[in-house]
Amino acid sequence: MTASRYVAFLRGINVGGVNLKMADVAAAFTAAGFTSVKTILATGNVLLTSPDSAANVRTKTEVALRNAFEYDAWVLVYTAAQVAAISAAYPFDRDVEGHHSYVTFVSDAEVLDELAALTDNAHRGDGVLYWQVARGDTLDSPISKAMAKKRYKSSTTTRNLRTVEKVLASVDSAK
């Protein structure tokens, strides 16, 4: 079976009390059988290679994190090609003065529909919600407030568009 390059986005680490060293995360993923493991930034972005499906990679990474760090880990997993397509499809101006550009990765279609209905500054994509918000207003935005609720934690994680681009640059540099 051919191995695929995946991006694992960890939800809720290094914010709100779950503090993990990325070297330790990489070691846990390597111990779980993944290869070419590389972390990007300290916000829970991990490149890895596996012959498994994205769904199986998600399950294995969540188990690895729960076992190694004893916290309720949630991970969203995409192929590197999917992440590139998601970034390329960003529907707003990528750099708007005084605003943040975000991509919320969502594994549950019903949750995606709910989040997309919360604001006019959002656009529903293929398994993602694209949105922009004025700097300083992120935590008070309807989307951020909703995602703080328990219902959304296991199926969503948000990254600044610049972070997504850094992840993709790391994929490209690893070729």
CORURSUL-V613816 format. One record per pair of residues at least 12 apart in sequence whose C-alpha atoms are under 7 Angstrom apart, sorted by the first residue. I is the first residue (numbers start at 1). GAP is how many residues later the second one is. D is the distance in Angstrom with one decimal. If there is no record, write none. Layout:
i=I gap=GAP d=D
i=I gap=GAP d=D
//
This chain:
i=1 gap=50 d=6.0
i=2 gap=49 d=5.7
i=3 gap=46 d=6.2
i=3 gap=47 d=4.9
i=3 gap=48 d=3.8
i=4 gap=45 d=5.5
i=4 gap=46 d=5.5
i=4 gap=47 d=5.9
i=5 gap=43 d=5.8
i=5 gap=44 d=4.6
i=5 gap=45 d=6.8
i=5 gap=74 d=5.9
i=5 gap=75 d=5.8
i=6 gap=41 d=5.7
i=6 gap=42 d=5.4
i=6 gap=43 d=6.0
i=6 gap=71 d=6.6
i=6 gap=72 d=5.6
i=6 gap=73 d=4.3
i=6 gap=74 d=5.3
i=7 gap=38 d=6.9
i=7 gap=39 d=5.6
i=7 gap=40 d=4.7
i=7 gap=41 d=6.5
i=7 gap=70 d=5.7
i=7 gap=71 d=5.4
i=7 gap=72 d=6.0
i=7 gap=73 d=5.9
i=8 gap=37 d=5.9
i=8 gap=38 d=5.0
i=8 gap=39 d=6.4
i=8 gap=67 d=6.3
i=8 gap=68 d=5.8
i=8 gap=69 d=4.5
i=8 gap=70 d=6.6
i=9 gap=35 d=5.8
i=9 gap=36 d=4.9
i=9 gap=37 d=6.5
i=9 gap=66 d=5.6
i=9 gap=67 d=5.2
i=9 gap=68 d=6.3
i=10 gap=34 d=4.7
i=10 gap=35 d=6.4
i=10 gap=64 d=6.1
i=10 gap=65 d=4.5
i=10 gap=66 d=6.6
i=11 gap=63 d=5.4
i=11 gap=64 d=5.9
i=11 gap=146 d=5.3
i=13 gap=30 d=6.5
i=13 gap=31 d=6.4
i=14 gap=29 d=6.4
i=22 gap=17 d=6.2
i=22 gap=20 d=6.2
i=26 gap=12 d=6.5
i=26 gap=13 d=6.6
i=28 gap=36 d=6.1
i=28 gap=37 d=6.9
i=28 gap=40 d=6.5
i=29 gap=32 d=6.6
i=29 gap=35 d=6.5
i=32 gap=32 d=6.2
i=34 gap=14 d=6.2
i=34 gap=15 d=5.8
i=34 gap=16 d=5.7
i=35 gap=13 d=5.9
i=35 gap=14 d=5.1
i=35 gap=15 d=6.7
i=36 gap=12 d=5.4
i=36 gap=13 d=5.8
i=37 gap=12 d=6.9
i=40 gap=127 d=6.3
i=54 gap=23 d=5.8
i=54 gap=24 d=6.2
i=58 gap=17 d=5.9
i=58 gap=18 d=6.3
i=58 gap=19 d=5.7
i=62 gap=12 d=5.9
i=62 gap=13 d=6.1
i=74 gap=80 d=5.5
i=84 gap=84 d=6.6
i=90 gap=40 d=6.6
i=98 gap=36 d=5.8
i=98 gap=37 d=5.5
i=99 gap=33 d=6.5
i=99 gap=34 d=5.4
i=99 gap=35 d=4.2
i=99 gap=36 d=4.9
i=100 gap=32 d=5.5
i=100 gap=33 d=5.5
i=100 gap=34 d=6.2
i=100 gap=35 d=5.9
i=101 gap=30 d=6.1
i=101 gap=31 d=4.6
i=101 gap=32 d=6.9
i=101 gap=59 d=5.8
i=101 gap=60 d=5.5
i=102 gap=28 d=5.9
i=102 gap=29 d=5.3
i=102 gap=30 d=6.0
i=102 gap=56 d=6.7
i=102 gap=57 d=5.7
i=102 gap=58 d=4.4
i=102 gap=59 d=5.1
i=103 gap=25 d=6.5
i=103 gap=26 d=5.8
i=103 gap=27 d=4.7
i=103 gap=28 d=6.5
i=103 gap=55 d=5.7
i=103 gap=56 d=5.4
i=103 gap=57 d=6.3
i=103 gap=58 d=6.2
i=104 gap=24 d=5.4
i=104 gap=25 d=5.0
i=104 gap=26 d=6.4
i=104 gap=52 d=6.5
i=104 gap=53 d=5.6
i=104 gap=54 d=4.1
i=104 gap=55 d=6.3
i=105 gap=22 d=6.4
i=105 gap=23 d=4.6
i=105 gap=24 d=6.6
i=105 gap=51 d=5.5
i=105 gap=52 d=5.4
i=105 gap=53 d=6.1
i=106 gap=21 d=5.5
i=106 gap=22 d=5.4
i=106 gap=49 d=5.5
i=106 gap=50 d=4.6
i=106 gap=51 d=6.9
i=107 gap=20 d=6.4
i=107 gap=48 d=5.1
i=107 gap=49 d=6.6
i=108 gap=47 d=6.0
i=112 gap=17 d=6.9
i=115 gap=28 d=6.2
i=116 gap=13 d=6.6
i=118 gap=24 d=6.1
i=118 gap=25 d=6.5
i=119 gap=23 d=6.9
//
